[in-house]
Amino acid sequence: MNSREKFLTTMRMEEGNNDIKAEIPKVEFGYWSDTIRRWIREGMPVQEPIPNNYAGGTPIMANRNK
């Protein structure tokens, strides 16, 4: 499996062949607190409330703000 094939396999989240396993990247993506507040106002279900002391540009990332 060459580099391109490995990249495409990873991006498609497919299993690699038996010779080389393509690992799925574990990437977190954050959102600004004001963006999440807006989505909640627009009807997004609340999974966990955003603390009032978070300023508008505070990035919210999974389990990193606690």
ABEGO torsion letter per residue (X at the ends): XBAAAAAAAAAAGBBBBAABBBBBBBBBBBBBAAAAAAAAAAGBBBABBBBAABBAABBBBBGAAX
